[in-house]
Amino acid sequence: MSTDGGLHVGIFVFDEADELDVVGPFEVFTAWSGCSELRPHVSTFSWTGDGVRLAGGLRMLPHRSADDVGPLHLLVHPGGWGTRSLLEDSSHLEWLRAVRAQTPIVASVCTGALVLAAAGLLAGRPATTHHDHYDDLARLDPSTVVDSEARFVDDGDVVTSAGVSAGIDMALHLVTRLESGTAAAAVRHALQYDAPA
């Protein structure tokens, strides 16, 4: 929850994160904020609060740093080329474990699931990731039950999505879960988004 008692969604951003992994869920959650009585607060944040350069070259200035983002109800961890260095970053993995302990829902998009696995957050759980990285996910944590069919996998407090655009579907699912199908339909209408069959 945010400090004002409302729902707080945080999207972690980093160098070489995939653009759509970040802005797809961001667009869904900010549209939700505009049409929901819950008025969820949506923040992007980087480690230091400094700007990041995403995988395709888009430069982004996040709202906050990891230190000042505050308590979250939902953390979204994108994927992209930048996850390769995060997999080896012990301080990032330790931070993720600490955040998970106090955050009701941790979600990943695409190869963000690999980072969750490296942090031990997918042990014994069903999960998915980008279709090119199922084997990587299984290698990082052989106890993870890799779902190669799903657009997203909701395992309660941890939710993972498949590659890139699947993050939009996952975010819409989370709107349904956190508020209602009616709210998700309103967001879908606002975005003129038709989900894949």
C-alpha positions, -999 to 999 in steps of 0.1 A, spaced: 0 0 0 11 36 -6 17 59 23 -17 76 17 -34 42 21 -42 36 -15 -31 10 -39 5 16 -51 18 0 -83 56 2 -88 73 -6 -121 111 -11 -118 131 3 -147 167 -3 -156 191 1 -185 183 -23 -214 148 -31 -201 125 -38 -230 103 -8 -239 70 -26 -242 77 -46 -210 77 -13 -192 52 9 -210 26 -18 -217 18 -24 -181 23 13 -173 -3 23 -198 -28 -3 -185 -23 7 -148 -24 45 -155 -56 41 -176 -70 21 -147 -60 49 -123 -80 73 -145 -112 53 -145 -112 35 -111 -127 47 -78 -97 29 -62 -74 55 -79 -43 34 -78 -10 53 -77 15 42 -104 52 49 -101 82 40 -122 114 38 -103 151 29 -109 178 21 -84 189 57 -80 161 76 -95 183 85 -124 172 81 -160 176 48 -178 182 39 -215 158 11 -225 168 -17 -249 156 1 -281 172 34 -272 142 51 -255 154 72 -226 132 74 -195 132 95 -164 115 75 -136 94 90 -109 115 78 -80 144 58 -67 142 24 -51 148 40 -17 119 65 -20 93 45 -39 77 35 -6 57 3 2 41 -13 -28 10 -34 -33 22 -46 -67 58 -47 -81 63 -52 -118 97 -63 -129 102 -61 -167 125 -81 -189 149 -73 -217 186 -75 -223 194 -57 -191 182 -87 -171 215 -105 -179 235 -83 -156 207 -83 -129 209 -121 -128 245 -117 -115 238 -88 -92 236 -101 -57 224 -68 -43 195 -67 -67 185 -103 -59 187 -96 -22 166 -64 -27 140 -85 -46 138 -110 -18 133 -82 7 107 -65 -14 88 -98 -20 86 -103 18 66 -71 22 48 -68 -12 15 -86 -17 21 -92 -54 53 -94 -74 49 -97 -112 73 -101 -140 71 -95 -178 91 -116 -203 126 -124 -190 119 -106 -158 109 -141 -146 145 -152 -149 155 -126 -124 127 -137 -100 140 -173 -104 176 -162 -97 163 -146 -65 146 -178 -55 111 -164 -59 99 -191 -83 110 -222 -64 84 -249 -68 60 -225 -86 44 -225 -120 57 -197 -141 63 -185 -177 86 -162 -196 96 -154 -232 93 -185 -254 131 -183 -263 140 -185 -226 120 -215 -212 152 -235 -210 170 -206 -192 142 -205 -166 144 -242 -160 182 -240 -156 180 -211 -132 157 -231 -109 149 -266 -119 120 -267 -94 101 -241 -114 72 -256 -133 76 -239 -167 43 -232 -185 50 -229 -222 14 -224 -232 1 -195 -210 2 -158 -218 5 -153 -180 6 -175 -149 -11 -162 -117 2 -181 -87 -13 -158 -61 15 -136 -47 37 -141 -78 25 -135 -113 46 -140 -145 39 -133 -181 52 -145 -214 71 -123 -238 68 -86 -243 31 -78 -253 19 -105 -229 26 -80 -201 -4 -60 -213 -27 -91 -209 -12 -98 -175 -18 -62 -164 -54 -63 -175 -58 -96 -156 -44 -79 -125 -69 -51 -128 -96 -77 -129 -82 -94 -98 -76 -62 -78 -109 -45 -87 -132 -62 -112 -138 -74 -147 -159 -43 -153 -128 -21 -144 -106 -42 -168 -132 -38 -196 -132 -1 -190 -94 0 -193 -95 -22 -224 -121 2 -240 -100 32 -231 -69 17 -247 -89 2 -277 -71 -31 -269 -85 -64 -281 -66 -93 -264 -55 -122 -285 -79 -151 -286 
